[in-house]
Structures are given as structure tokens and as C-alpha cells.
Amino acid sequence: MAAERVLYRLAWGNPYTQPPDNLPRVVATEIGRRGPDGFPGIAALCAASPRFGLGSGYSVHFYGAIDEKPPRRLSGEARQSIRRKALRRRQERNNPLFAEVAIEAAQARNPEYYGTEKA
């Protein structure tokens, strides 16, 4: 199992109340690695200060894995194809008798959006 980056926060546990004595809502934030032995960052956050330990109202919040790879992007042609298919489905559902007319009108109004411009 490869280690993945995860985000932990030591923060006030109850979202409906405020921390006492004007203490901060978020005490510490750490980005750690989850490995085969679990989540080692939790112990480091709990040891940050005894004032924020067990029973104080603060808790460790786990925000999940941080994705390290960039998001997948569709090409312009793929987006236009998806838009044309969605337009066809929408028009056939809402205007079954006049779907072709409505599709042609929508594509004529915005040819760049649907990729129907003439070369």
C-alpha cells in the first residue's frame, strides 16, 4: 500500500457552539502521510498541547486524502460532443414532436458551444 497524503486538523468539535475563553476554532493543521500502520499524524496533533487534549471539546478532524495528480481535462471536441448529446436527450424528452427543429435552432444560436460551426 502506497502512502498517501492526508489532512488532519485539531479543531473545536461542536459546530453549534463557540470555544470557551476566546480560544481559536482551529488549533493545528497538519498534512501527513497515511501508511501501512495507520495514521501517525493523529498522535502528533493530540500532543500539540495538553490544553486541547481529551475532554476539552477539541477533536481531531480527518479531511481525507489529498489528490496529488492533476484533474483530468476533456478536450474541446469531447465537451462539444457531450453538449450535443445532452441537447438531443433534453429536446427529445421535452419536445418529442419538434425535437429536430429545436436542436437545429439551439445549435444555430450558439454554434461554437455545440461545435457545429461551418468551416
ABEGO torsion letter per residue (X at the ends): XBBBBBBBBBBBABAABBBBGGBBABABBBBBBBBAAEBAAAAAAAAABAAABBGAGBBBBBAEBBBABBBBBBBAAAAAAAAAAAAAAAAAAABAAAAAAAAAAAAAABAAAAGABBX
